[in-house]
Amino acid sequence: MTVFEGRFTEASGLRVAVVVARFNDLVTDKLLSGCLDCLSRHGIDISPSSSQLDVAWVPGSFEIPLVAQRLAASGRYQVVITLGAVIRGDTPHFDVVVAEVSKGVAGVARDTGVPVIFGVLTTDTLQQALERAGIKSNLGWNYGLQAIEMGSLMAAMPA
């Protein structure tokens, strides 16, 4: 029996793209900071001149799947991380955006075979989003760790 598992110690050769929503940037900036900290501490160059990491900013979470699709299909990246924050309001807009971004991100991974980490917070309040982006813990770190694990796992599996 073969067991496939991702590792966290061999990330130095991993090419990563991050797609970040500008809407709710009070939250997404913090998620990005936590994500980059994790990637850096695991050996990925996050400097402005890095050849391992690219960051694409989009207007809002709804636009994340389109850009993630382009990046994943480019063949340049082993993993794509998506970061956004959709906060419930008084209209059904929340439900539409959440449904489309989650389906879109999942579809990108299935269509391209490139792991796409779903780092889009879906919360009822801004306070909840801020708690997940650094006040209590920073889920951006977790999304970076998931990317490293999935990139390593996919590299270890037969094509």
C-alpha positions in Angstrom: 0.0 0.0 0.0 1.3 3.5 -0.9 0.5 6.4 1.4 0.6 9.9 0.0 1.1 12.8 2.3 2.1 16.4 1.9 5.2 17.7 3.7 6.0 21.1 5.2 9.8 20.9 4.9 10.3 21.0 1.2 8.6 24.3 0.1 11.7 26.1 -1.2 11.0 25.0 -4.8 7.2 25.7 -4.7 5.7 28.4 -7.0 2.7 30.0 -5.4 0.1 32.5 -6.7 -2.1 34.4 -4.2 -5.4 36.1 -5.4 -6.6 38.7 -2.9 -9.9 40.6 -2.9 -9.5 44.3 -2.3 -13.1 44.6 -0.9 -12.9 44.4 2.9 -9.2 45.0 2.7 -9.1 45.7 6.4 -9.5 41.9 6.7 -7.8 40.7 3.5 -4.6 42.7 4.2 -4.3 40.9 7.5 -5.0 37.5 5.9 -2.3 38.2 3.3 0.2 39.2 5.9 -0.4 36.0 7.9 -0.2 33.9 4.7 3.1 35.5 3.6 4.6 35.1 7.1 3.8 31.3 6.9 5.2 31.0 3.4 8.4 32.9 4.3 9.0 30.8 7.5 8.7 27.7 5.3 11.4 28.8 2.9 9.5 30.6 0.1 10.9 33.8 -1.0 8.3 36.5 -0.5 10.5 39.5 -1.5 9.3 41.9 -4.2 11.8 40.3 -6.6 10.7 36.8 -5.8 10.4 34.3 -8.6 8.4 31.9 -6.4 5.5 34.1 -5.5 3.1 36.3 -7.3 0.1 38.2 -5.8 -2.9 39.4 -7.8 -5.4 41.9 -6.4 -9.0 41.7 -7.6 -11.9 44.1 -6.8 -13.9 41.6 -4.7 -14.4 38.0 -3.8 -16.7 37.4 -6.8 -13.8 38.1 -9.2 -11.4 35.6 -7.4 -12.3 32.5 -9.5 -11.6 34.1 -12.9 -8.1 35.3 -11.9 -7.4 32.0 -10.0 -8.4 30.2 -13.2 -6.0 32.2 -15.4 -3.1 31.7 -12.9 -3.7 28.0 -12.4 -4.0 27.4 -16.1 -0.8 29.2 -16.9 1.3 26.2 -15.8 3.5 28.5 -13.8 2.2 27.7 -10.3 2.0 24.5 -8.2 -0.7 26.0 -6.0 -3.0 29.0 -5.9 -4.2 30.6 -2.6 -7.4 32.7 -2.6 -8.0 35.3 0.1 -11.2 37.3 0.6 -13.9 38.3 3.1 -17.6 38.2 2.5 -19.5 39.7 5.3 -23.3 39.2 5.6 -25.4 42.2 5.1 -29.2 42.9 5.0 -29.7 41.7 1.5 -29.3 38.3 -0.3 -26.1 39.6 -2.0 -24.0 37.6 0.6 -25.6 34.3 -0.4 -25.0 34.9 -4.1 -21.4 35.9 -3.7 -20.5 33.1 -1.3 -22.1 30.5 -3.5 -20.4 31.7 -6.7 -17.0 32.2 -5.3 -16.9 28.8 -3.5 -18.2 27.0 -6.6 -15.8 28.9 -8.8 -12.7 28.2 -6.7 -13.6 24.5 -6.5 -14.1 24.4 -10.2 -10.7 25.9 -10.9 -9.0 23.2 -8.9 -11.0 20.4 -10.7 -10.5 21.9 -14.1 -6.8 22.6 -13.9 -5.5 20.0 -11.5 -3.8 22.7 -9.5 -4.7 22.9 -5.8 -6.6 26.1 -5.0 -6.8 27.0 -1.3 -10.1 28.5 -0.3 -9.2 31.3 2.0 -12.4 33.3 1.6 -13.9 34.1 5.0 -17.7 34.0 5.2 -18.8 35.7 8.3 -21.9 37.3 9.8 -20.1 40.4 11.1 -16.9 42.4 10.6 -15.9 41.5 14.1 -16.0 37.8 13.3 -13.9 38.4 10.2 -11.3 40.4 12.1 -11.1 37.7 14.7 -10.2 35.2 12.0 -7.8 37.6 10.4 -5.6 38.3 13.4 -7.4 39.4 16.5 -7.7 35.9 17.9 -5.8 33.9 15.2 -4.8 34.6 11.6 -6.3 32.1 9.2 -4.0 33.5 6.5 -1.2 31.4 8.2 -3.4 28.3 7.9 -4.0 28.9 4.2 -0.3 29.3 3.6 0.3 26.0 5.4 -2.4 24.3 3.4 -0.8 25.5 0.2 2.6 24.1 1.2 1.0 20.7 2.1 -1.1 20.5 -1.1 1.8 21.5 -3.3 4.0 18.9 -1.8 1.3 16.2 -1.9 0.5 16.8 -5.6 4.2 16.6 -6.4 4.5 13.3 -4.6 1.6 11.7 -6.4 1.8 10.0 -9.8 0.4 11.9 -12.7 
